[in-house]
Amino acid sequence: MKHALAAALAALGLFATPARAQVFGQFVPADPLPVNGHMFGGYLHASESVVGLLAQLRMSFYPNMDFGFHGGLTRVDLAGSDKTTLRVGTDLKVQVARVDQGLPVDIAIGGALSLENGDDFNVLSLGPSIIASRPLNAGGTALVPYGSVGLFYSSLDIGTRDATDVAFPIRLGAEFRVASEFRIIGELQLLLEDEFNDDIGFVTGVNLPF
């Protein structure tokens, strides 16, 4: 009986449609906004069982530090049943090393908190991350490749199911700074050891400093 139960749980973990437990994405390189700077971002998320739109308002009041507020709607496929969920979250990022100090990359550390809520659907996630990026200047524009690794704890309540999860999301992306007020981003998300999410996701969007 115990072996049969273990096999059933393993099959559920392999084949059940994931449930979006991660903080939503990186979206920006390691370098922060300037003091009193602001930025609006708009992003499209897509993976095997998720399509969503997310907006971000980011700002900075202190040197080498910025923070953002996130919100949006997502359409989630849960084992053939579609749900619309509301995503809200916040994050803080502090730059601890810079290229102009002789290092090969900019480095920042950060933390994030998020909540995703829908009908009989509630996911709370939080955890730290480390971000690295390097601007590549070319003809007055800049391509800024970036990557981040996080350690996120998630608490999930869907219907009658309560569970927790620890995941190690990796985000690999680039911000193309077409102009100082217009930046295009693309981001690949790899969700390692994540029980509830699709293994691979993609984000595209724009960052608009103002």
C-alpha positions in Angstrom: 0.0 0.0 0.0 2.8 2.4 0.9 4.6 1.6 -2.4 1.4 2.3 -4.4 0.9 5.6 -2.5 4.4 6.7 -3.2 4.1 5.8 -6.9 0.8 7.8 -7.1 2.4 10.9 -5.5 5.4 10.6 -7.9 3.1 10.4 -10.9 1.2 13.5 -9.6 4.4 15.4 -9.3 5.5 14.5 -12.8 2.2 14.9 -14.7 0.0 17.4 -12.8 -0.1 20.8 -14.4 2.1 23.2 -12.5 0.8 26.0 -10.3 3.1 29.1 -10.6 4.8 29.2 -7.3 7.8 31.4 -8.2 8.4 35.1 -7.8 7.6 36.4 -11.3 10.9 37.2 -13.0 14.0 39.3 -13.0 13.1 41.9 -15.7 16.1 44.2 -15.1 19.9 44.0 -15.0 22.0 44.4 -11.8 22.6 48.2 -12.1 19.9 50.2 -10.2 18.0 53.2 -11.3 19.6 56.6 -10.4 18.5 58.3 -7.2 14.9 59.7 -7.7 14.7 57.7 -11.0 11.5 55.9 -12.0 10.7 53.2 -14.5 7.5 51.6 -15.8 7.7 48.1 -17.2 5.2 45.9 -19.1 5.7 42.2 -19.8 4.2 39.2 -21.4 4.7 35.8 -19.7 4.3 32.5 -21.6 5.0 28.9 -20.8 3.3 25.6 -21.4 0.4 26.2 -19.1 0.6 30.0 -18.4 -0.1 33.2 -20.4 -0.1 36.4 -18.5 0.5 40.2 -18.5 2.4 41.9 -15.8 3.3 45.6 -15.1 6.0 47.0 -12.9 6.6 50.4 -11.3 10.2 50.8 -10.2 11.9 53.6 -8.3 15.0 54.6 -6.4 15.4 56.9 -3.3 18.9 55.8 -2.2 22.2 55.3 -4.1 22.9 51.8 -5.4 19.4 50.7 -4.5 16.0 50.4 -6.2 12.7 48.6 -5.6 9.7 47.7 -7.6 6.0 46.9 -7.3 4.4 44.3 -9.7 0.9 43.5 -10.6 -1.0 41.7 -13.4 -3.4 39.0 -14.5 -2.5 35.4 -15.6 -4.5 32.7 -17.3 -3.5 29.3 -15.8 -4.3 25.8 -17.1 -4.7 23.5 -14.1 -5.2 19.9 -15.4 -7.5 21.1 -18.2 -9.4 23.7 -16.1 -8.5 27.3 -16.8 -8.3 29.9 -14.0 -7.6 33.6 -14.0 -5.3 34.7 -11.2 -4.2 38.1 -9.9 -0.5 38.5 -9.3 1.0 41.2 -7.0 4.5 41.5 -5.6 7.4 43.7 -4.6 11.2 43.4 -4.7 14.3 45.2 -3.5 17.7 45.2 -5.3 21.0 46.5 -3.9 24.1 46.8 -6.1 27.3 45.6 -4.3 29.8 45.6 -7.2 30.3 47.5 -10.4 32.1 47.1 -13.7 33.7 50.6 -13.2 35.5 49.2 -10.1 37.5 46.9 -12.4 35.2 43.8 -12.0 33.9 41.9 -15.1 30.2 42.3 -14.2 27.8 44.4 -12.1 26.5 42.4 -9.1 23.4 43.0 -7.0 21.6 41.1 -4.3 17.9 41.3 -3.8 14.8 39.9 -2.2 11.2 39.5 -3.4 7.8 38.8 -2.1 4.7 37.8 -4.2 1.1 36.7 -3.9 -0.9 35.0 -6.6 -4.6 34.7 -5.9 -7.6 33.3 -7.7 -10.7 31.2 -7.2 -9.6 28.5 -4.7 -6.0 29.4 -5.6 -3.5 31.1 -3.3 0.3 31.1 -3.7 2.7 33.1 -1.4 6.4 33.2 -2.4 9.4 34.9 -1.0 13.2 34.6 -1.1 16.6 36.2 -2.0 18.4 36.3 -5.3 21.8 37.4 -6.8 22.0 39.2 -10.1 24.9 39.8 -12.5 25.0 41.8 -15.7 27.4 43.6 -18.0 26.6 46.4 -20.5 27.9 45.9 -24.0 28.1 49.3 -25.7 27.7 49.5 -29.5 27.1 52.7 -31.5 25.3 54.7 -28.9 23.0 51.8 -27.8 23.7 49.1 -25.2 22.9 45.5 -24.9 23.0 44.4 -21.3 23.0 40.6 -20.8 22.0 39.6 -17.3 21.4 36.5 -15.2 20.1 35.7 -11.7 19.7 32.8 -9.4 17.1 32.7 -6.6 16.2 30.6 -3.6 12.4 30.9 -3.1 10.1 29.4 -0.6 6.5 29.0 -1.6 3.3 28.2 0.3 0.5 26.9 -1.9 -3.2 26.5 -1.2 -5.3 25.2 -4.2 -8.7 23.8 -3.4 -8.2 21.1 -0.8 -4.4 20.9 -1.4 -1.9 22.6 0.9 1.8 22.3 0.1 5.1 24.0 0.4 8.1 24.1 -2.0 11.6 25.4 -2.3 12.8 26.2 -5.8 16.0 27.6 -7.4 14.9 29.7 -10.4 17.5 30.8 -12.9 16.7 33.8 -15.2 18.8 34.5 -18.3 18.0 37.6 -20.2 19.1 40.8 -21.9 17.9 44.4 -22.0 18.4 46.2 -25.3 18.6 49.9 -24.5 17.3 51.4 -27.8 17.2 54.8 -26.1 17.5 56.2 -22.6 13.7 56.1 -22.3 13.0 52.9 -24.2 14.4 49.4 -23.5 13.3 46.0 -24.8 13.8 42.8 -22.7 13.7 39.1 -23.3 14.1 36.6 -20.5 14.3 32.8 -20.3 13.3 31.3 -17.0 14.5 27.9 -15.8 12.7 26.7 -12.7 15.0 24.1 -11.0 13.6 21.8 -8.3 10.2 23.6 -8.6 7.3 21.2 -8.0 4.5 23.5 -9.1 5.7 25.4 -12.1 6.5 24.7 -15.8 10.1 23.9 -16.2 10.7 26.6 -18.8 9.1 30.0 -19.3 9.7 33.1 -21.4 9.1 36.8 -20.8 9.3 39.6 -23.3 8.5 43.3 -22.7 9.6 46.8 -22.3 11.2 49.0 -19.6 10.4 52.7 -19.8 12.5 54.9 -17.5 11.0 58.4 -16.8 
